[in-house]
Amino acid sequence: MSSPETHSRRTGGRIRSQEAHDAVLAAAVELVEELGYQAVTIERIAARADVAKSTVYRWWKSKALLVMDAYRTAVEQRMPEPDTGSLTDDLTAFTTALYGVCAHPLRVRTLRGLMAEAQLDPAFAEPFREWVESRRAVVLTLLARGVQRGELRSTADVEAATDRLFGLFWYRLLVGHQPLEPAQAAGHVDQLLHGLRARGAE
């Protein structure tokens, strides 16, 4: 049976391990937003997090996996899943936060860089796609709740609706031909849901 002293040491170890894990994730996000994906290395991340490189490799097998795990964590914290009880309000809150990225030039540059990297590097494409799917899953959840509450038709193509929401975002982010402003979110959501709403849910 473990003594209180032994239990304390083990608990402390777990806490320090979690702190190191979180520090690595934070360092990866900071560096990829400061320098761009290509310039980031495991060595730089380890140095910024003040951990050994071997510690990083114990949790992540590659830079691609680490960076996208870190970015997934950061985006989930920056954009938590809304649950207001209304599909329109949920989507508007989500889209407002999504468009809000354009107020942060470093994040815009990072997203463009990550998208470009995913087209050029097959080893990076898979973790990037998994991250994209995690963001799509949030919108799919919101739409599914809307179907369950009778706000959308049961036959509504929620996959296509999700692609349209993100398609507008990525197209404007990458091409830059039109602005992306949080104030546009409500109007874009209304256009997105037009024709998908259940009868009487207008």
Backbone as a chain_set.jsonl record, in Angstrom:
{"seq": "MSSPETHSRRTGGRIRSQEAHDAVLAAAVELVEELGYQAVTIERIAARADVAKSTVYRWWKSKALLVMDAYRTAVEQRMPEPDTGSLTDDLTAFTTALYGVCAHPLRVRTLRGLMAEAQLDPAFAEPFREWVESRRAVVLTLLARGVQRGELRSTADVEAATDRLFGLFWYRLLVGHQPLEPAQAAGHVDQLLHGLRARGAE", "coords": {"N": [[0.842, -1.196, 0.0], [0.541, 2.22, -0.844], [2.333, 4.863, 0.702], [1.302, 8.038, 2.198], [3.252, 9.886, 1.514], [4.435, 8.772, -0.767], [2.206, 8.738, -2.464], [1.788, 11.471, -2.71], [4.082, 12.25, -4.103], [3.704, 10.926, -6.519], [1.317, 12.077, -7.421], [2.154, 14.713, -7.658], [3.967, 14.325, -9.72], [2.271, 13.658, -11.847], [0.912, 16.058, -12.101], [2.992, 17.805, -12.81], [3.687, 16.619, -15.217], [1.37, 17.056, -16.75], [1.417, 19.822, -16.796], [3.747, 20.231, -18.283], [2.965, 19.061, -20.686], [0.856, 20.785, -21.445], [2.339, 23.109, -21.695], [3.932, 22.534, -23.903], [1.992, 22.349, -25.933], [1.036, 24.999, -25.913], [3.363, 26.364, -26.603], [3.803, 25.396, -29.183], [1.62, 26.494, -30.603], [2.123, 29.233, -30.261], [4.582, 29.513, -31.624], [4.013, 28.618, -34.248], [2.234, 30.554, -35.041], [3.811, 32.795, -34.846], [6.054, 32.284, -36.513], [5.333, 30.694, -38.673], [4.487, 27.53, -40.164], [6.558, 26.105, -41.551], [8.943, 27.076, -40.477], [8.94, 26.228, -37.892], [10.236, 23.998, -35.494], [10.71, 20.873, -33.755], [12.721, 21.143, -31.888], [12.705, 23.913, -31.383], [10.15, 24.204, -30.297], [10.363, 22.622, -27.99], [12.346, 24.047, -26.62], [11.03, 26.511, -26.195], [8.95, 25.654, -24.559], [10.386, 24.778, -22.456], [11.199, 22.105, -22.025], [12.565, 18.783, -22.427], [13.6, 17.601, -25.665], [13.118, 14.907, -26.049], [10.972, 14.518, -24.394], [8.904, 15.75, -25.744], [8.721, 14.101, -28.029], [7.852, 11.827, -26.811], [5.145, 12.155, -26.549], [4.192, 13.017, -29.038], [4.601, 11.929, -32.364], [5.463, 13.308, -34.549], [6.167, 16.559, -36.005], [3.995, 17.542, -37.427], [1.749, 16.221, -36.301], [1.902, 17.195, -33.693], [1.67, 20.03, -34.011], [-0.905, 20.305, -35.165], [-2.481, 19.113, -33.215], [-2.018, 20.898, -31.16], [-3.095, 23.205, -32.314], [-5.744, 22.468, -32.606], [-6.53, 22.266, -29.914], [-6.158, 24.94, -29.115], [-7.991, 26.339, -30.762], [-10.408, 25.201, -29.982], [-10.557, 26.215, -27.419], [-10.644, 28.945, -27.927], [-12.969, 29.136, -29.418], [-15.489, 27.927, -28.163], [-18.07, 25.414, -28.254], [-21.237, 26.655, -29.014], [-24.376, 26.734, -27.245], [-27.265, 27.694, -27.189], [-29.886, 27.026, -27.265], [-31.203, 27.67, -29.512], [-31.027, 27.171, -32.959], [-30.428, 29.115, -34.927], [-29.304, 31.15, -33.343], [-27.153, 29.754, -32.232], [-25.596, 29.09, -34.532], [-25.084, 31.644, -35.457], [-23.565, 32.711, -33.364], [-21.35, 30.982, -33.493], [-20.402, 31.49, -36.124], [-19.893, 34.208, -35.994], [-17.738, 34.232, -34.19], [-15.97, 32.724, -35.729], [-15.514, 34.37, -38.0], [-14.301, 36.374, -36.64], [-11.636, 35.808, -36.508], [-10.313, 37.222, -38.404], [-9.613, 39.609, -37.321], [-7.202, 39.195, -36.285], [-4.246, 39.28, -37.526], [-1.983, 37.521, -37.467], [-3.127, 35.039, -36.979], [-4.681, 34.74, -39.253], [-2.66, 34.601, -41.214], [-1.474, 32.263, -40.345], [-3.511, 30.309, -40.71], [-3.791, 30.407, -43.503], [-1.252, 29.532, -44.198], [-1.223, 26.931, -43.104], [-3.242, 25.695, -44.598], [-2.079, 25.842, -47.153], [0.201, 24.248, -46.733], [-0.989, 21.781, -46.326], [-1.733, 21.112, -48.878], [0.626, 20.555, -50.089], [2.217, 18.803, -48.636], [1.966, 15.523, -48.016], [2.245, 14.18, -45.563], [1.489, 16.029, -43.742], [-1.067, 16.615, -44.515], [-3.012, 14.759, -43.594], [-3.258, 14.999, -40.643], [-4.047, 17.671, -40.698], [-6.473, 17.523, -42.089], [-7.916, 16.013, -40.266], [-8.142, 17.867, -38.218], [-9.715, 19.81, -39.508], [-12.035, 18.287, -39.829], [-12.761, 18.036, -37.166], [-13.63, 20.611, -36.608], [-15.74, 20.857, -38.403], [-17.381, 18.989, -37.256], [-18.419, 20.293, -35.041], [-20.226, 22.17, -36.148], [-21.917, 20.391, -37.481], [-23.034, 19.137, -35.283], [-24.514, 21.257, -34.169], [-26.386, 21.662, -36.226], [-27.628, 19.161, -36.263], [-28.895, 19.196, -33.766], [-30.692, 21.189, -34.349], [-32.339, 19.886, -36.196], [-33.409, 17.905, -34.537], [-34.894, 19.472, -32.782], [-36.846, 20.335, -34.433], [-36.42, 22.581, -35.929], [-35.191, 22.496, -38.359], [-35.822, 20.89, -41.511], [-36.272, 17.364, -41.604], [-35.072, 16.175, -43.705], [-33.053, 17.823, -44.418], [-29.947, 18.659, -45.887], [-27.409, 18.412, -44.061], [-24.687, 18.044, -44.197], [-23.908, 19.299, -46.592], [-24.709, 21.882, -45.966], [-22.949, 22.474, -43.905], [-20.534, 22.456, -45.3], [-20.963, 24.652, -46.948], [-20.996, 26.752, -45.116], [-18.343, 26.75, -44.085], [-17.045, 26.853, -46.497], [-17.483, 29.429, -47.584], [-16.134, 30.913, -45.659], [-13.399, 29.954, -45.883], [-12.847, 30.477, -48.588], [-12.996, 33.288, -48.831], [-11.07, 33.929, -46.947], [-8.73, 32.884, -48.073], [-8.616, 33.913, -50.705], [-9.229, 36.61, -50.475], [-10.871, 38.495, -51.699], [-13.207, 39.579, -50.784], [-14.421, 41.038, -47.74], [-14.325, 39.528, -44.448], [-16.294, 39.816, -41.866], [-17.346, 39.977, -38.481], [-19.869, 41.193, -38.184], [-21.244, 40.407, -40.416], [-22.116, 37.883, -39.98], [-24.733, 37.094, -39.022], [-26.441, 37.613, -41.214], [-25.337, 35.918, -43.168], [-25.783, 33.426, -41.999], [-28.575, 33.371, -41.985], [-29.059, 33.273, -44.74], [-27.854, 30.814, -45.254], [-29.512, 29.004, -43.904], [-31.897, 29.313, -45.193], [-34.473, 27.711, -46.826], [-33.827, 25.334, -45.638], [-35.134, 25.255, -43.311], [-37.706, 23.944, -41.2], [-41.221, 23.709, -41.918], [-43.076, 26.354, -40.62], [-41.104, 27.063, -38.879], [-39.891, 29.365, -39.546]], "CA": [[0.0, 0.0, 0.0], [1.356, 3.42, -0.959], [2.295, 5.8, 1.812], [0.882, 9.377, 1.782], [4.36, 10.584, 0.872], [4.564, 8.227, -2.113], [1.057, 9.217, -3.238], [2.008, 12.887, -2.992], [5.084, 12.366, -5.154], [3.109, 10.497, -7.79], [0.362, 13.098, -7.84], [2.949, 15.837, -8.134], [4.511, 13.956, -11.015], [1.217, 13.776, -12.848], [0.636, 17.477, -12.301], [4.094, 18.371, -13.58], [3.591, 16.073, -16.56], [0.298, 17.78, -17.438], [1.893, 21.186, -17.024], [4.692, 20.175, -19.396], [2.155, 18.776, -21.88], [0.166, 22.024, -21.805], [3.349, 24.078, -22.112], [4.327, 22.173, -25.262], [0.906, 22.757, -26.822], [1.028, 26.463, -25.989], [4.563, 26.778, -27.334], [3.609, 25.075, -30.597], [0.718, 27.497, -31.171], [2.836, 30.518, -30.293], [5.616, 29.506, -32.649], [3.458, 28.51, -35.599], [1.633, 31.846, -35.364], [4.891, 33.778, -34.973], [7.063, 31.98, -37.527], [4.84, 29.886, -39.773], [4.708, 26.103, -39.948], [7.828, 25.63, -42.09], [10.068, 27.483, -39.628], [8.81, 25.612, -36.568], [10.883, 22.701, -35.308], [10.514, 20.274, -32.441], [13.721, 21.742, -31.01], [12.228, 25.235, -30.975], [8.997, 24.026, -29.415], [10.868, 22.126, -26.708], [13.036, 25.148, -25.945], [10.034, 27.478, -25.748], [8.192, 25.036, -23.462], [11.355, 24.442, -21.407], [11.189, 20.655, -21.792], [13.507, 18.058, -23.28], [13.042, 17.175, -26.95], [12.627, 13.537, -25.882], [9.658, 14.612, -23.762], [7.95, 16.059, -26.818], [8.545, 12.913, -28.869], [7.127, 10.805, -26.057], [3.71, 12.395, -26.731], [3.857, 13.222, -30.456], [5.582, 11.263, -33.214], [5.936, 14.194, -35.612], [5.815, 17.967, -35.879], [2.649, 17.741, -37.969], [0.775, 15.785, -35.305], [1.959, 18.114, -32.557], [1.145, 21.352, -34.362], [-2.351, 20.285, -35.36], [-3.074, 18.847, -31.909], [-1.953, 22.165, -30.442], [-4.036, 24.172, -32.898], [-7.094, 22.017, -32.258], [-6.772, 22.659, -28.532], [-6.272, 26.399, -29.051], [-9.23, 26.789, -31.41], [-11.518, 24.788, -29.129], [-10.621, 27.159, -26.298], [-11.031, 30.253, -28.454], [-14.308, 29.045, -30.003], [-16.237, 26.812, -27.578], [-19.336, 25.095, -28.918], [-22.377, 27.375, -28.415], [-25.604, 25.959, -27.002], [-28.211, 28.7, -26.694], [-31.248, 26.534, -27.371], [-31.719, 28.101, -30.814], [-30.066, 26.893, -34.018], [-29.996, 30.38, -35.53], [-28.411, 31.834, -32.409], [-25.927, 28.959, -32.122], [-24.798, 29.264, -35.742], [-24.633, 33.035, -35.524], [-22.473, 32.848, -32.403], [-20.193, 30.263, -34.03], [-19.897, 32.166, -37.307], [-19.327, 35.479, -35.538], [-16.411, 33.926, -33.659], [-15.152, 32.268, -36.857], [-15.108, 35.54, -38.772], [-13.482, 37.21, -35.775], [-10.212, 35.501, -36.694], [-9.728, 38.21, -39.31], [-9.091, 40.714, -36.513], [-5.891, 38.753, -35.79], [-3.454, 38.998, -38.736], [-1.113, 36.354, -37.336], [-3.953, 33.838, -37.121], [-5.03, 34.651, -40.671], [-1.468, 34.103, -41.905], [-1.277, 30.865, -39.945], [-4.498, 29.466, -41.383], [-3.423, 30.322, -44.914], [-0.068, 28.697, -44.292], [-1.577, 25.542, -42.835], [-3.971, 25.197, -45.758], [-1.108, 25.642, -48.233], [1.039, 23.104, -46.379], [-1.784, 20.561, -46.494], [-1.786, 20.781, -50.301], [1.972, 20.238, -50.574], [2.88, 17.789, -47.812], [1.027, 14.451, -47.675], [2.357, 13.816, -44.145], [0.772, 17.052, -42.984], [-2.453, 16.695, -44.985], [-3.93, 13.943, -42.798], [-3.607, 15.67, -39.383], [-4.782, 18.896, -41.01], [-7.851, 17.134, -42.418], [-8.564, 15.605, -39.016], [-8.504, 19.102, -37.524], [-10.858, 20.373, -40.231], [-13.204, 17.476, -39.5], [-13.178, 18.343, -35.789], [-14.377, 21.867, -36.656], [-17.004, 20.542, -39.078], [-18.21, 18.226, -36.318], [-19.133, 21.236, -34.183], [-21.368, 22.695, -36.907], [-22.84, 19.278, -37.697], [-23.753, 18.95, -34.019], [-25.498, 22.332, -34.062], [-27.45, 21.404, -37.196], [-28.365, 17.974, -35.815], [-29.793, 19.641, -32.708], [-31.774, 21.918, -35.0], [-33.256, 18.884, -36.747], [-34.097, 17.264, -33.414], [-35.857, 20.413, -32.205], [-37.849, 20.678, -35.426], [-36.112, 23.858, -36.574], [-34.834, 22.167, -39.73], [-36.472, 19.717, -42.086], [-35.537, 16.12, -41.324], [-34.343, 15.817, -44.93], [-32.053, 18.856, -44.705], [-28.606, 18.148, -46.15], [-26.572, 19.134, -43.1], [-23.295, 17.969, -44.66], [-23.716, 20.357, -47.578], [-24.833, 23.163, -45.268], [-21.69, 22.679, -43.189], [-19.521, 22.822, -46.289], [-21.222, 26.019, -47.426], [-20.575, 27.697, -44.084], [-16.882, 26.833, -44.072], [-16.571, 27.199, -47.836], [-17.457, 30.883, -47.682], [-15.051, 31.385, -44.796], [-12.077, 29.658, -46.425], [-12.668, 31.129, -49.881], [-12.678, 34.695, -48.598], [-9.817, 34.0, -46.206], [-7.61, 32.567, -48.947], [-8.578, 34.767, -51.891], [-9.193, 37.989, -50.005], [-11.595, 39.388, -52.615], [-14.29, 40.189, -50.024], [-14.108, 41.008, -46.313], [-14.996, 38.627, -43.508], [-16.486, 40.616, -40.668], [-18.35, 39.398, -37.577], [-21.194, 41.784, -38.394], [-21.893, 39.727, -41.541], [-22.443, 36.504, -39.61], [-26.176, 36.834, -38.918], [-26.995, 37.57, -42.562], [-24.867, 34.714, -43.841], [-26.483, 32.293, -41.394], [-29.956, 33.4, -42.48], [-29.007, 32.775, -46.115], [-27.516, 29.398, -45.202], [-30.645, 28.21, -43.409], [-33.06, 29.499, -46.056], [-34.801, 26.488, -47.56], [-33.582, 24.158, -44.801], [-35.981, 25.321, -42.123], [-38.964, 23.202, -41.215], [-42.401, 24.557, -42.086], [-43.488, 26.938, -39.361], [-39.939, 27.433, -38.073], [-39.324, 30.617, -40.073]], "C": [[0.878, 1.245, 0.0], [1.221, 4.278, 0.28], [1.804, 7.141, 1.311], [1.987, 10.114, 1.054], [4.536, 10.11, -0.569], [3.442, 8.73, -2.998], [1.241, 10.675, -3.644], [3.008, 13.062, -4.127], [4.496, 11.994, -6.502], [2.128, 11.534, -8.309], [1.095, 14.308, -8.391], [3.54, 15.564, -9.497], [3.495, 14.099, -12.119], [0.921, 15.236, -13.148], [1.732, 18.107, -13.147], [4.05, 17.886, -15.021], [2.516, 16.797, -17.365], [0.717, 19.211, -17.736], [2.862, 21.229, -18.203], [3.954, 19.95, -20.713], [1.468, 20.05, -22.364], [1.151, 23.078, -22.299], [3.813, 23.811, -23.54], [3.257, 22.606, -26.259], [0.897, 24.272, -27.009], [2.214, 26.969, -26.805], [4.408, 26.525, -28.83], [2.709, 26.102, -31.269], [1.424, 28.836, -31.3], [3.814, 30.566, -31.461], [5.045, 29.419, -34.058], [2.783, 29.818, -36.004], [2.694, 32.932, -35.538], [5.73, 33.558, -36.233], [6.499, 31.317, -38.78], [5.259, 28.441, -39.604], [6.093, 25.651, -40.384], [8.991, 25.922, -41.156], [10.035, 26.848, -38.236], [9.509, 24.263, -36.56], [10.552, 22.168, -33.913], [11.49, 20.877, -31.437], [13.253, 23.104, -30.497], [11.048, 25.132, -30.014], [9.458, 23.578, -28.034], [11.558, 23.239, -25.922], [12.046, 26.167, -25.404], [9.252, 26.945, -24.547], [9.065, 24.678, -22.28], [11.243, 22.974, -21.004], [12.226, 20.025, -22.707], [12.827, 17.657, -24.586], [12.467, 15.771, -26.854], [11.245, 13.524, -25.235], [8.59, 14.886, -24.805], [7.675, 14.811, -27.641], [7.851, 11.775, -28.116], [5.62, 10.93, -26.283], [3.299, 12.525, -28.194], [4.969, 12.661, -31.321], [6.147, 12.179, -34.286], [5.517, 15.63, -35.325], [4.379, 18.206, -36.351], [1.583, 17.372, -36.936], [0.732, 16.739, -34.123], [1.309, 19.445, -32.89], [-0.369, 21.32, -34.504], [-3.089, 19.916, -34.085], [-3.115, 20.137, -31.102], [-2.978, 23.158, -30.985], [-5.473, 23.774, -32.618], [-7.45, 22.455, -30.845], [-6.996, 24.164, -28.421], [-7.594, 26.885, -29.626], [-10.45, 26.381, -30.585], [-11.676, 25.724, -27.933], [-11.093, 28.53, -26.754], [-12.471, 30.267, -28.941], [-15.059, 27.857, -29.413], [-17.581, 26.631, -28.284], [-20.494, 25.832, -28.259], [-23.575, 26.453, -28.231], [-26.625, 26.886, -26.346], [-29.639, 28.196, -26.644], [-31.907, 26.905, -28.679], [-30.658, 27.847, -31.869], [-29.538, 28.182, -34.632], [-29.003, 31.097, -34.638], [-27.082, 31.083, -32.27], [-25.022, 29.188, -33.334], [-24.27, 30.688, -35.877], [-23.478, 33.272, -34.575], [-21.204, 32.179, -32.929], [-19.568, 31.023, -35.19], [-19.298, 33.524, -36.964], [-17.922, 35.269, -35.002], [-15.462, 33.489, -34.771], [-14.625, 33.452, -37.658], [-14.193, 36.452, -37.954], [-11.997, 36.943, -35.907], [-9.539, 36.568, -37.54], [-9.263, 39.466, -38.583], [-7.698, 40.4, -35.987], [-5.017, 38.359, -36.991], [-2.556, 37.77, -38.639], [-1.901, 35.051, -37.489], [-4.38, 33.643, -38.575], [-3.856, 34.073, -41.456], [-1.241, 32.636, -41.591], [-2.239, 29.943, -40.664], [-4.189, 29.321, -42.873], [-2.224, 29.404, -45.093], [-0.361, 27.224, -44.07], [-2.334, 24.928, -44.007], [-3.016, 24.929, -46.923], [-0.251, 24.406, -47.968], [0.303, 21.789, -46.613], [-1.894, 20.153, -47.963], [-0.448, 20.258, -50.814], [2.624, 19.054, -49.874], [1.888, 16.707, -47.402], [1.072, 14.064, -46.198], [1.622, 14.808, -43.264], [-0.721, 17.047, -43.313], [-3.419, 15.936, -44.081], [-4.253, 14.579, -41.449], [-4.346, 16.981, -39.602], [-6.238, 18.572, -41.294], [-8.603, 16.689, -41.164], [-8.981, 16.824, -38.204], [-9.713, 19.761, -38.185], [-12.131, 19.608, -39.881], [-13.68, 17.747, -38.079], [-13.963, 19.646, -35.734], [-15.721, 21.667, -37.362], [-17.95, 19.832, -38.119], [-18.996, 19.146, -35.396], [-20.38, 21.748, -34.903], [-22.386, 21.593, -37.174], [-23.66, 18.994, -36.441], [-24.833, 20.006, -33.855], [-26.68, 22.074, -34.996], [-28.29, 20.197, -36.787], [-29.327, 18.326, -34.688], [-30.969, 20.409, -33.298], [-32.796, 20.983, -35.611], [-34.076, 18.253, -35.636], [-35.158, 18.176, -32.798], [-36.934, 20.826, -33.191], [-37.614, 22.016, -36.101], [-35.73, 23.666, -38.037], [-35.64, 20.966, -40.202], [-35.616, 18.48, -41.803], [-34.704, 15.689, -42.523], [-33.256, 16.839, -45.275], [-30.667, 18.226, -44.875], [-27.618, 18.919, -45.274], [-25.093, 19.081, -43.488], [-23.014, 19.099, -45.641], [-23.799, 21.733, -46.924], [-23.551, 23.491, -44.513], [-20.584, 23.1, -44.145], [-19.725, 24.242, -46.798], [-20.758, 27.047, -46.404], [-19.057, 27.87, -44.107], [-16.321, 27.22, -45.437], [-16.474, 28.703, -48.031], [-16.292, 31.44, -46.873], [-13.697, 31.177, -45.454], [-11.835, 30.38, -47.742], [-12.285, 32.595, -49.7], [-11.367, 34.857, -47.848], [-8.627, 33.822, -47.137], [-7.482, 33.535, -50.116], [-8.513, 36.249, -51.527], [-9.937, 38.975, -50.871], [-12.739, 40.125, -51.929], [-13.922, 40.113, -48.539], [-14.856, 39.897, -45.583], [-15.102, 39.383, -42.196], [-17.56, 39.988, -39.794], [-19.752, 39.939, -37.785], [-21.952, 41.122, -39.537], [-22.479, 38.378, -41.148], [-23.94, 36.224, -39.627], [-26.813, 36.726, -40.299], [-26.58, 36.325, -43.308], [-25.55, 33.46, -43.291], [-27.917, 32.227, -41.894], [-30.015, 32.871, -43.912], [-28.728, 31.274, -46.145], [-28.725, 28.543, -44.858], [-31.887, 28.345, -44.284], [-33.282, 28.225, -46.884], [-34.559, 25.221, -46.763], [-34.532, 24.096, -43.617], [-37.254, 24.512, -42.308], [-40.127, 24.176, -41.378], [-42.871, 25.052, -40.716], [-42.347, 27.372, -38.471], [-39.286, 28.712, -38.56], [-39.378, 31.681, -39.002]], "O": [[1.847, 1.323, 0.755], [0.134, 4.409, 0.843], [1.869, 7.391, 0.108], [1.735, 10.864, 0.111], [4.754, 10.912, -1.476], [3.675, 9.108, -4.146], [0.902, 11.073, -4.759], [2.822, 13.905, -5.005], [4.753, 12.657, -7.507], [2.11, 11.835, -9.503], [0.731, 14.861, -9.429], [3.611, 16.458, -10.34], [3.806, 14.598, -13.201], [0.706, 15.611, -14.3], [1.45, 18.852, -14.085], [4.341, 18.646, -15.944], [2.727, 17.115, -18.535], [0.409, 19.747, -18.801], [2.81, 22.146, -19.023], [4.274, 20.568, -21.728], [1.496, 20.359, -23.555], [0.842, 23.847, -23.209], [4.06, 24.746, -24.302], [3.574, 23.164, -27.309], [0.765, 24.766, -28.129], [2.076, 27.896, -27.603], [4.831, 27.341, -29.649], [2.996, 26.54, -32.383], [1.33, 29.496, -32.335], [3.863, 31.55, -32.199], [5.544, 30.081, -34.968], [2.761, 30.158, -37.187], [2.494, 33.883, -36.294], [6.076, 34.509, -36.933], [7.123, 31.372, -39.84], [6.276, 28.156, -38.971], [6.745, 24.892, -39.667], [9.92, 25.122, -41.047], [11.012, 26.932, -37.492], [9.388, 23.483, -37.505], [10.166, 22.92, -33.018], [11.139, 21.098, -30.278], [13.393, 23.407, -29.312], [10.96, 25.879, -29.04], [8.992, 24.101, -27.022], [11.377, 23.358, -24.71], [12.199, 26.64, -24.278], [8.93, 27.698, -23.627], [8.559, 24.314, -21.219], [11.197, 22.637, -19.821], [12.706, 20.659, -23.647], [11.623, 17.404, -24.612], [11.458, 15.464, -27.488], [10.441, 12.628, -25.494], [7.499, 14.318, -24.752], [6.519, 14.497, -27.923], [7.319, 10.857, -28.74], [4.896, 9.937, -26.217], [2.174, 12.177, -28.552], [6.148, 12.887, -31.048], [7.185, 11.88, -34.874], [4.631, 15.883, -34.509], [3.641, 18.982, -35.744], [0.631, 18.123, -36.724], [-0.341, 17.056, -33.61], [0.48, 19.937, -32.125], [-1.051, 22.219, -34.013], [-4.219, 20.361, -33.885], [-4.11, 20.438, -30.442], [-3.644, 23.86, -30.223], [-6.331, 24.634, -32.416], [-8.548, 22.958, -30.606], [-7.906, 24.614, -27.725], [-8.247, 27.749, -29.041], [-11.42, 27.134, -30.501], [-12.792, 25.992, -27.489], [-11.853, 29.198, -26.053], [-13.131, 31.304, -28.882], [-15.248, 26.859, -30.108], [-18.145, 27.577, -28.834], [-20.722, 25.66, -27.062], [-23.754, 25.499, -28.988], [-26.824, 26.869, -25.132], [-30.51, 28.841, -26.061], [-33.041, 26.505, -28.94], [-29.51, 28.259, -31.702], [-28.333, 28.326, -34.836], [-27.98, 31.594, -35.11], [-26.019, 31.699, -32.2], [-23.828, 29.449, -33.184], [-23.155, 30.908, -36.349], [-22.515, 33.955, -34.924], [-20.113, 32.74, -32.825], [-18.349, 31.188, -35.243], [-18.312, 33.944, -37.57], [-17.012, 36.036, -35.32], [-14.283, 33.844, -34.757], [-13.434, 33.527, -37.959], [-13.405, 37.213, -38.515], [-11.18, 37.753, -35.471], [-8.336, 36.797, -37.416], [-8.583, 40.303, -39.177], [-7.079, 41.231, -35.322], [-5.056, 37.206, -37.421], [-2.385, 37.051, -39.623], [-1.402, 34.08, -38.058], [-4.434, 32.516, -39.067], [-4.034, 33.164, -42.267], [-0.861, 31.857, -42.465], [-1.83, 28.901, -41.178], [-4.314, 28.232, -43.434], [-2.181, 28.599, -46.023], [0.184, 26.366, -44.764], [-2.097, 23.775, -44.369], [-3.132, 23.908, -47.601], [-0.007, 23.611, -48.875], [0.9, 20.803, -47.046], [-2.122, 18.982, -48.265], [-0.392, 19.597, -51.85], [3.48, 18.38, -50.447], [1.051, 16.942, -46.531], [0.053, 13.662, -45.635], [1.184, 14.467, -42.166], [-1.543, 17.431, -42.482], [-4.525, 16.411, -43.823], [-5.433, 14.697, -41.12], [-5.182, 17.364, -38.784], [-7.138, 19.255, -40.805], [-9.795, 16.963, -41.024], [-10.039, 16.825, -37.576], [-10.627, 20.218, -37.499], [-13.182, 20.211, -39.663], [-14.881, 17.694, -37.812], [-14.866, 19.786, -34.91], [-16.727, 22.248, -36.956], [-19.163, 20.04, -38.157], [-20.118, 18.82, -35.007], [-21.469, 21.759, -34.328], [-23.591, 21.834, -37.101], [-24.839, 18.651, -36.526], [-25.95, 19.691, -33.444], [-27.834, 22.246, -34.607], [-29.511, 20.202, -36.942], [-30.448, 17.819, -34.649], [-32.098, 20.301, -32.818], [-33.996, 21.254, -35.553], [-35.288, 18.084, -35.767], [-36.2, 17.703, -32.345], [-37.84, 21.581, -32.839], [-38.504, 22.537, -36.773], [-35.92, 24.564, -38.858], [-36.081, 20.138, -39.404], [-34.388, 18.556, -41.771], [-33.746, 14.931, -42.379], [-32.61, 16.725, -46.317], [-30.271, 17.363, -44.092], [-27.065, 19.938, -45.686], [-24.331, 19.983, -43.141], [-21.995, 19.781, -45.531], [-23.052, 22.643, -47.284], [-23.118, 24.643, -44.482], [-19.793, 23.992, -43.838], [-18.755, 24.956, -47.051], [-20.198, 28.083, -46.763], [-18.55, 28.991, -44.145], [-15.259, 27.835, -45.53], [-15.49, 29.197, -48.583], [-15.56, 32.317, -47.332], [-12.921, 32.124, -45.574], [-10.724, 30.849, -47.989], [-11.356, 33.083, -50.344], [-10.631, 35.815, -48.084], [-7.625, 34.526, -47.008], [-6.376, 33.934, -50.479], [-7.832, 37.035, -52.185], [-9.675, 40.176, -50.8], [-13.197, 41.161, -52.412], [-13.188, 39.213, -48.13], [-15.881, 39.402, -46.049], [-14.106, 39.566, -41.497], [-18.576, 39.515, -40.304], [-20.728, 39.217, -37.583], [-23.173, 41.255, -39.626], [-23.256, 37.794, -41.905], [-24.371, 35.218, -40.189], [-27.637, 35.841, -40.531], [-27.393, 35.731, -44.015], [-25.858, 32.538, -44.047], [-28.421, 31.145, -42.196], [-30.917, 32.108, -44.257], [-29.296, 30.549, -46.961], [-28.936, 27.485, -45.449], [-32.833, 27.573, -44.133], [-32.371, 27.74, -47.554], [-35.023, 24.148, -47.148], [-34.719, 23.047, -43.0], [-37.801, 24.409, -43.406], [-40.015, 25.345, -41.008], [-43.039, 24.269, -39.781], [-42.572, 27.98, -37.424], [-38.24, 29.108, -38.047], [-38.952, 32.812, -39.234]]}, "num_chains": 1, "name": "protein.A"}
